[in-house]
Amino acid sequence: MNTIDYDRALYYTNRSQWDNLLILMVRTEDDFLSKKIEHFLHAYNFERNYRVIQEELYSLLRYIDHASELSEHNLNDFVAVDPLT
């Protein structure tokens, strides 16, 4: 997992940089992140019901938070392991 992708997704979403978010969607190796971005951008551009847009945004943000926590946890486990012991 690449934590930089999650940071970028959060930054682009916060700053409403939809073009950069679209580029990230194509380039990321995380298929779930890509799908969440795709669903949000589709809702943002084509949905008339604000509630649906809001749900897709929250879904994207929840996934970014979950994936960031998971990658931090994995990074801490990796650093805590001492191969010499």
N, C-alpha and C positions, 0 to 999 in steps of 0.2 A: 504494500500500500504506500502511496506517495502522499504524505501529509501536506505537501505544497499544493496539491490539487484542491484539497478541502479548504485551505486558507484562501486560495484564489477564488474558489466558488463563493465563499462567504463574502469576500471583499467585493467581487463583481456584483453580487446580488445586493449588497448594502449600498453600493454606489450607482446602481441601475445601469451598469455597463453590459447591456444585453448582447452586444456584438462579441465582446470578450468572453462572455459566458457561453455563447454559442461555439466559439472556437475551442474553449475548454471542454465542452461537451464532446466534440469530435476527437480531441487529442488525448483525453484521459484514458487510462487503462482500466479504470473502475467502471464496470458496466452498470452497476446500480446508480452510481453518481450520474453517469451519462443519461440514464433513463429518467431520473428525477429532474434533471435540468431540462430534458426534452419535454416532459409533461408540464413543467412550470412555464417554459417559454411558449408552448402551444396554447396553454390556458391564457397567458398574459396577452397574446396577440389575437386570439380568436374567440375567447369566451366573453359573453356579455354579462354573465352572472358574477359579481364581485366575490361572492362566497366561494365559488369554485377556484378562482384565482388565489384567494387567501388560503384555501386548503392545500393547494399545490405548493404554494410558497412555504407554508408551515411544514409540509411533508419534506421538502427539499432541505429546509433548515434543520429539522430533526435528524435527517440522515447525515448531514454534515457533522452535527454534534456527536452523534453516535459513532460515526467512522473515525472522527478525530480522537475521541476517548479511547476507542479500541486500538488505534495505532499508537497512541501514547502509552497505553498499557503494555502493548507488545514491545515497544521500544524500551520501556523500563525493565521488562523481563530479560531482554537481550543484554542490557548493560549490567544487570545485577548478577548474571551468570559469570563466574570466574572459571575459565577453563583449566587453570592450574591446580584447583582444589579437587 
